[in-house]
Structures are given as C-alpha cells and as structure tokens.
C-alpha cells in the first residue's frame, strides 16, 4: 500500500497538486515530496519505491540524503535568475533523467516539489497541470 502524508510545508495546496500530478502522469507516480531549504516531507511514495528499501528508516535516510542536495536548488535558481539570466523572472523546474528514473523538481516561490516518475514520462504536461492547479502567473516565456 502506498504511503501518504498531508502537506505541512508548502504555502500552496500541495495535496491538490499531488492529486493533479497523479491524474496527469501516464505511468506511475513513484514519489511526490514537498521541500524547502530546511526540510522535506514525502506526500506520496508508491509501493514499488517502498519495496526498494529494507525499512522505513532506510527509505527516510535516503530521502534525507537526497534533500541535503536538492535544497541547493534554491541557491542555483537565484544564480540563474540574478546572475546568468537576469531577464528571467523565475526558474520553474529542473529535470534529471536517469536510466531507471526521472526526477522533476518544480519551484514555487520558496517551496519545491520533488516528483519521481518513470524515465519516459513527459514532464511538460505535468508542469502545465501544476501551473493550472496553482493558477501560476505566466511569465514572458509562457
């Protein structure tokens, strides 16, 4: 049975966003977490992901190890916006594709979403669905 939690970190309705993402993906949603620079909270972890770990503690330890790196996303976003591309209003998302997994990290102000999906899952429909759910204002590139 998948593990679920209610959102407690994000300033927006991350639970509604999770439901939207689950309805949007063509394959399984493997993991959906909310995070900020200080902490993370898994909101959904599917059975297959859970089975990859020996215990709940081992899974959370791995998630914590991941989070120690993804919090740097916010610093990197500032670098891109303020230094490298000063005309950009925001960095919206970053995708990391691996042979067995694709990770989509979406940034909404000071909050982030960490979404793990199948490697062949398209990310643009997911981002578009998130934007529609949050009534995200368009930027100059939208």
Secondary structure, 3 states (H helix, E strand, C coil): CCEECCCCCCCCCHHHHHHHHHHHCCCCEEEEEEECCCCEEEEEECHHHHHCCCCHHHHHHHHHHHHHHHCHHHHHHHHHHHHHCCCCCCCCEEEEECCCCEEEEEEECCEEEEEEECCCCCCHHHHHHHHHHHCCCCCCCC
